Amino acid sequence: MGRLSTAEQDIVERAMAEPMLDQVLAWTAVNSGSRNLAGLERMADLLADAFSALPGILRLENPAPVEAVDGAGRTLEIQHGRHLHLSIRPTAPIQMLFTGHMDTVFGSDHAFQEARWLEDGVLNGPGAADMKGGIAVMLAALKAIEHAPNADRIGYEVVINSDEEVGSPASAALLAQAARGKAAALTYEPAALPDGTLAGARPGSGNFAFVVRGRSAHAGRNPEDGRNALLAAAELALRLAALRREGLSVNPSRIEGGSPSNVVPDLAVLRVNLRPRTPEIEAEAARAIDEAVAEISTKHDVVIEASGGFGRPPKPLTSEAEALFNLVKQAGADLGQSIAWQPSGGVCDGNNIAACGVPVVDTMGVRGGKIHSMEEFLIAESLGERAALSALTILRLAEKAA
């Protein structure tokens, strides 16, 4: 290790000594897919037990109401799990935010349900890297920080939501509330690369559902009386795909609806994801969507209802964020870890936090890879590495803000 004070050395060693691997093995044994409400409830209880080791007020917050459009064009309420919310020393002079998510992309009926060792030190498991390993790292660092000489000056909130993998629609307001007034935030998504590289700038993300309502008619006798919703949806998909350019990706992902071959289809639902790199590009894309919907509605004489929106704002690398990255980099160097960062095409809760004006490093979790697949893996030695990195970063953030 490099230049660590006696207090820093003590806190780092405490963080690294926490039983993180045991926690990851226990937590990956619980299926907590975003739609598995029973599994999420079990996971929330386990996390509440674990985080009760920290002082403060711990609550399991009810999710905010969320609506979505189904394949028949109906608006339905979607249920989500509860979110863990912990508040510690809210009147302390230094305030930070730490976030993670308990949900995974693996549903209760998915084939990927158990953890196993691929080789010595490499754990394959559902959510092992993304991000039950990250939650263990966060908890280890925070438990260690409670032993710091200046712990009474450090206040913080922890939010571990149940819906990050589906865009955080039921926790966005909670995240924004928790971010208010914070000097900095750390989020525990896995490192962008297995070598520990952090994610820097991120695009925004918007998920849209367009319900197209036309008019049915006999496809042979009087097709001219019909208004083909499927054709209008297809043209809208092509029109939106044509918006793709540098700084904006567009992915029309699904069209639902249709009819028997002898009936003009009167309903279709088009789903599209857009990822703008900057707020300006997001605004331009929103205007272009409105124009395309209006023109295609008129051309095909159909009604198009748009739902959804840009739920993840773009996250550019601001000067404040770069200063936070540099602080993490120096902490890594003093721990013998080489820390770099690069832009990412993915999105996460770090986007939402940055949009609140709070500098955030959102890949403070474990080293691993192949997330969202049955080959997802965690490099076990990175648990101690990243817990040490977090603990030292928090200490130095507190010193800097003092």
N, C-alpha and C positions, 0 to 999 in steps of 0.2 A: 504494500500500500504506500501511497505517497504522503503528502503533507496533511495529516489529520491531527487535530488537537486531541488531548486526552478525553475530553467529553465526546467528541465525534467518534473516536475509536470505540468508546464504550457503547454508544448508541448503535453503531454499525454492527458490532458483535452481537448485541441483543437481537437486532432484526434478523440476522443470519441464523440465529439459534432457534427461531420459532419453528414449530412442526408443520411447515407448509406442505410438504409432500403428503403427509397423512391426511391433511385437509383436502387436498386435491383428489386423492383416491376416494375419500368418502363422498365428496361433492359430485364427482363424475359418475358415481353409482346411482345418482338420482336423475332421472330424465326430466329436464326442465325446458323442453321445447316451448317456444313462444305461445303456442296454443294449448299446451298441456297444463290446464289450470290446477289440477291436483298435484302434479309434479312441481309446479311453481310455488304452490302453497307449502309443500314439504321443504323446498329449497329455501324459501323465505324464513321458515322456522329455524332451519339449521344455521342460516346466516345470522339471524337475530341472536341465537345462543352464542355464536362465535364472537360477534361484535359487542355483546353485552360485557365483555372483558374491558371495554373502554368506558371511561366516565361519560356522563352526559345523558341526554334524553333520547331514547330510541323508540321509534314508532314504525309500524308497518302501515304505510299510507295506502288508502284505496285508490285505484286507478281512476283517472279522469274519463268521462264518457267518450266513446269513439264510435263513429259510424263509418260504414263501408258499403260499397255497392256489390251485390252478388251477380251471378251470371245471368239472372233473369231481369237485371236492371232495378232491383228493389234495394232500398236503403235500409240496412239492418244495423243494430247495435252490436259491436264486437266486444267480447269480454277479454279482459287482461288480468294478470295477477297483481298482487300488492307489491309496493315498492318499499325497500328498507330506507329509512331516513334517520340519520343520527346527527344530533347537534351538540357540540362540545364547546364550552366557554364562549358563548355568543357575544360577550362583552369584552373579550380580550382584545388588545390593540392590534394584533395581527390575525387576519382572517383568511382562510384558504378553503378550497373545495376539492374533494376527492370523490371520483365517480367510477362506477363499474356497472355491469349488467349480469343478472343471474340467468337469463334465458339463453338458449342455444337454438340452432337451426334444425335440430334433430327431434322430430315429433315422437310421440309415444309409440307409434307403430313402425318407426324407422329401424332398419337392421343394425344400426350402430348404437349399442346400448352399454357396452362394457369397456373398461380400460385394460390394457395389456402392455407389457414391455416389448418393444420391438427389438431392442438391444440394450445393453447396459447403459443406463442413464437416459434413455429415450422412451418416453411414455406416450402411447397411442390411446386416445380416449375422447369421448364426446364432450367438447367444451373444455378439454384439458388446457389448451392454450387460449381459447377464445370463449370465456375468459375466467374460468374458475381458478386457473393458476394465477391470473392477475389479481383476483380478489384476495387470494392468500398472501400475495406479495404486499398489497395495500395494507391488510390487517397487520402483518408482521411489522411493517414500517411504523404504523401508527401506535402499536403497542410499545415499540421501542422509544418513540418520541415522548411518550408519557413519562419517561425516566430522565428526560433532558433537564438540565438546570433551569432553563427558561420556559419550561412547559406551560407555566401559568400564564405566559404572554401569548401563547399560540391557541387561537380558536379555530374551529373548522366544522364543516358539515360533510357528511358522507351520504351519497345517494347511490343505491344499487337498485336499478330499475328492472322491470320484468319484461320489457318490450323493445329493447334496443334493436334487436335483430329484425324487427318489423317497422323500424323508423321512429320509435319512441313517441307514438301519438298519445299514449295515455300517461306519459311522464314528462312531456316537454315543458309544461307549466311548472312542475315541481323543480326541474332542472334550472329553469330561468329564475325562479324564486331563490333557490339555493345559491346561484351564482352572484346574486346582488351583493355588491360591496366587497367582493373578494379580491385580494391582491394577486392571487394566482390559483391555478387549478391543475391537478394531475388526474388523468384518466388512464385506466389500466387495461386498455386493449393490448394484444400481443405486439411485440416489435414488428416493424414492417418487413424485416428480413431476419433469417435465422441467426445472423451475426450480431443482432441487437440494434441495427439501424432504426432510428425513429422515423415516424411519418411527420412531414412538415406541413406544407400547404395541402389543402384538400378542396375538391370541388363541392358545390352544393348538390342537393338531390331533390327531385320532385317526382312524386308518383301520382298519376292521373288516371281516372276512369271516365271514359266518354260513353254515355248511354245514348244510342242513336235509335230514335223511334220513327219508323216509316209507316207504310200502309200495305197490308197484305192484299193479294189478288191472285187469280188463277194464272199460272205461268204460261198457259197456252191460249186460253179464251180471251182474257183481257189484261195482259201484263201491263199495258199502258196505264191502267187505273192504279197500279201498285206504286209504291215508293220503296225502293230497295235499300233497306237499312244496312245490309251487309256491304253493298257496293259503296255506300257513303262512308262507312267505317274504314273500308280498305283505302279509299282515296284520302281520308284524313290521316291514316297511318303513313302513307307515302308522302303526304304534304309535310307532316311533322318530321319524318325522317330526313327530308330535304333541308331541314334547319341545321343539320349537323355541320359543324365547322370547327376550326381551332378554338378551343376553349368551351366547346359545347358538344357533349355526346347525347345522342337520342336513341333510345331503344324501344320501338314498338314491340311489346312482348307477347301480346295475346289478343285474339278476337274471339269472343263468345257469342253465341246466338245462331241465327240461320233458321232454316225451315226445310221441309221436304222439297225435293227437286221440282215439284209441280206447283209450288207456292212461292210467290214473291215474299222474301223475308221482311218482317216488319220490326224486328228488333235485333240489335247487335251491341255488344259492349267491347270497346277498345281500351286496352291498358297500355300505358306508355310511361317509361322512366326517362327523365332528362337530368343531365348533370352539368350545370354551368360553373365555370371557374371563378367568375367574379360576380358581384352584385349587379353590375351594369349588364352583363350578359344575361343574368337571370331576368332582369326587367325586360330586356329585349325579347327574350323567349316567351315571357308571359304575354306580351303584346302580340307576338306572332301566333301564339295559340289562339287567342281571342279572334284574330283576323281569320285564321283558317277555319275555325268553327263557324263563324258567321257566313263566310263565303260558301262553304260546302253545304251548310244548312239550306241556304238559298238555292244553290245549284241543283240539289237533289230533292228539294221540297220536303225536308225531314226536320225533326226537332232533335237537337243535340244538347244534352245536359252534361256539363263537365263537373266532376267532383274530384276531391284531392287537392294537391298543391305542392308547393316547394316547402317541405318540412325540415330539410337540412340546409341552412344557409351556407354559402361558400365560406371557406376558411383560408384566407390569404395569410402569408407569413408576414405579420406586422413587425415593426421594430421592437415592440414590447414582447411579442412572442419570441423573436430572435434572441432577445436578452435572456429570456427564460431558458431557451435551448442552450445557450452558451453557459449558463449556470449549471445545467445538467451535464453538459460536456465536461466542464472543469471538475465537477464532482466525480464523474466517471474516470477522468484521467488520474485523480488522486486515489482512486480505488483500483487502478490498473486496468480499467475498462476503456476501450476505444469507442466513443460515442459519435455517431454521425447522424444526419437526417437527410431525407429526400422527399420530394412531392409524392403524394399517393392519389390514386384514382378512387379509393374507397372513401366512405363517409362514416361518421360515428357521432356520439354525443359531444365530442370535442367541437364539432361544427356549431352546435347549439350554444355551447358555453362561450366560444369565441365571439359569437354574434352578440353576446351580452357585454362585450368590451373587456372580457377577462382573458389575459394570456394563459394558454393551456398547452401542455404537452400531453398528447392523448395516446401514446404508445409506451407507457411505463411498465407494461406487463412483461410476461415471460418471453424468452426466446423460444421459437418453435416454428411451425409452418403447416401448410396444406389445410388451413382452416376451412370450415364449411364442407369438408369432405370426410369420408371414412378413413382417410389417411392422416388426419389431423394429429400433430405430435407436439409434445412439450419436451424441451431439453432440461432435465431435472436440475442440473447445477445452476441453471439461470434463476431458479427461485431465490437462492441466497444472494446471487449477484444483484438482482433487481431490487430485492428488499433493501440491501445495503445502499444502492443508488438512490432509492426513494428516501430513505431515512436521512442520508447526508444532504440531499437536495432540500428537504423540508427544513432541516436545521439551518442551512445557509440562507434559505429564503427568509426565515425568521430573523436571522442576524442582519440581513440586508435591509429588511423593512423596519428594523428597530430604530 
